[in-house]
Amino acid sequence: MPRLTSGSTAMVKVMAGRHSRSHQSGYTVVELMLGIIILSILSVIALPNLRDFMRRNAVIAQSNSLLGDLQYARSEAITRRGLVSVCPRASDAGEAATACATGGSASFDGGWLIYVTPTANTDYNAANAAYQLLRVTSTNGTVSLRASGNTMMTFNARGELTPLADASLSVCTKAGGSSMSNTKVPGKNLTVESSGRAAISNLDGGSCTP
């Protein structure tokens, strides 16, 4: 039988140590199963919070988008010293469609149009040169936007609404095919004063009608 030298003995110890560490660094089936169970529990707890977070962000983003476009329309009316309207866009229209929603629809779910108009509160008419389309905005489909009072808003050269009447819109998340507002995902109320000034506030209560 070969005799182990001191160098050979040291080599055996090193290899044994490596094998021991390699064996210790692995996971047993039980440990893996426990990890999967814990991960599943954490996912169940975190998923609703993540969903609510995404819904809140969508409501805020859509509210800010509409507010920015209303301010833009008012600014254009003042700059051009004329009339600029904002109307709800037909919800069943294609991505490139430029038609106002018909029948006095209060829904801005399909987006909205901003355009120069010769007459206050008239639908955009692409065939009439007196109308000039300034902006077309689409929505992401996960948020509802409903107008109360004026469903079409026209700003005059002084930046006021024509006629002089306040307008209001509610912005809420869509869940289960209906709009909702609660403490976890509060809706937003976007008000436009007759002077043309617009502001956003939290929607009171659970109703999504301003």
N, C-alpha and C positions, 0 to 999 in steps of 0.2 A: 504494500500500500504506500503511495507516495507520501512523503513527509511534507507537511505544510510549513513553509518558512514564515517568518514574521511578516514579510511583505504580502504573502498569500493570505495570511490570516486577516490582515487589515483590509484587503480587497473583498474578502468574504463578508466582513462586517459592513463595509460600505454598500455592497449589493443587497445585503439583508435589510439595511436601513432604508434603501430606496424602495425595496419591495414592500416594506412595512408602511412607508408613507404613501405609496401608490394605493395600497389596499385601504388605508384609512381615509383617503380623499374621496372615495366613492360613496354612493347613496344606496341605501337599502330600498326595497320595494315599499316597505311600510312608510319610510320617510318621504318617498316620492308621492305616495297616496295622501299623506297628511298635507304636504305642500299644495297638492291639487285641490283638496277640500278647502283649505284656508283661502286659496286664491279665488275659488268659486264663491265663498261667503263674502269676501271683500268686493267682488264684482257685483254681486246682488245688492250690496249696500250702496256702492258707488254709482251704479247705473242710473237710478232715478235722479240723483243729484246732478250727474253729468247731463242728463236729458233736460232738466230744468234750467241748467246753466246755458245750454245751447238755445233753448227757447227764449230766455230772457235777452240774450244777445241779439237774437233775430228781431225781437220786438223793438229793442233800442235802436238797432241799425236801421230798421224800416222807418221808424219815427223820425230819426235824424235825416234820413234821405228825403222824406216828404217835406220836412221843415226846411231843409236846404233848398229844395226846388220851389217852394212857395216864396221864400225870400228872394230867390233868383227871378221868379216871375214878377214880383213887385218891383225889384230893381230895374228890370227891363222896361216895365211900363213907365217908370219915372224917367229913365234915360231916353226912351223913344218918344216920350210925351204923347202916349197913346194908350190903347187898351191891350192888355195881355191876359189871356184866360188860362185856367187850369181845369181840365175836365177828366173824369174817370175814363180810362181806356177800356174798350170792349173786352171783357174777360175771355170770350171765346175766339178772339182774334189771334192771328199768327204773330210770331215774334216781330215781324217787320210791319205789322198793320198799324195804321194811323187813323183810327176811327174812335170817336167818343162813344161811350156806352149810351145806348138808346133808352128811351122811356123814363128819363130822369133817374136812372139807377144811382143808388147811394153807395154802391160798392166800388172801391178802388182796388179790389183784389187783382184786377188785370193790369194794374199800373195806371199811369196818367200821361196826358199830353199837355205841353205848354206851347202856346201859339199866340201870335199877334192876330187880333180880330178887329174888323171894322165896326162890329156891333157887340155890345156886352151880352154875355151869357148865350152865345150861339155856338153850335157845334162846329168843329174844325171842318173846313171844306177845301180839300186839296185842289179841286178844279177851279177855285176862285183865287185869282192872284192877290186879292186884298188880304187873304189869310197867309200867314207865314209860320211854318212849324219851327219851333225853337228847340224843343227837347222831347224825347220819348223815353219814359222810364218804365221798366218792368219790375215785378215783385218776385220774391223767391217761392211763393206758393204756400209757405208755412205760417203766414201771418194774414189776418183779416183786417181790412181797413174800411170803416163805415162812416159815412158823412151824415150829419144831422143838420137840417136847415138847408143851406145852400149846397147842392151837390156839384155845382159848377161855380168856380170863383173867378171873377174878373176884376183885375186891378186897373184903376184909371191913372192918369198922368200925375196925380198927387199921391199915388201909392195906396189909395183907399179901395175898399171893396165896393163894387157897383152891382146892385143897390147897397146902400149903407146898412148892412146887417151883419152881425157876428156869425161866424161859421165854426163848426166843431166837427172833429173826426176822432173816432176811437181806433186804436191800434192794439189788437190782441193776438195771442197765439191761437193756432188751430189745433184742436185735439179731438180725435174721434169724430171728425166731420163737422164739429161746431166750434164756435169761438168761446174762449174762456179767459177769465181774469181772476187770479187768487193771490194769496200772500207770497207764494213761491214764484209765480210768474205773473206779476202785476201788469195789467194793460196800461197803455198811455193815452192820455187825452190831449189832442193837439187842437188848440183854439186859435182862431184867426179873428181878431177884433175888426170892427168896421173900419178902423183907421188903417188896417193892413198889417198891423203888428201880429206876429205869431209866436206862440210859446208852447212848451210841452210840460205836462204835469202827470203825476200818477193818477190812474183812473180809480175813482172812489167806488167801493163796493165790488161786487162780482159781475156786474152788468157790463157788457161790451157795447152798449149803446150810449153815446155821450149825452 
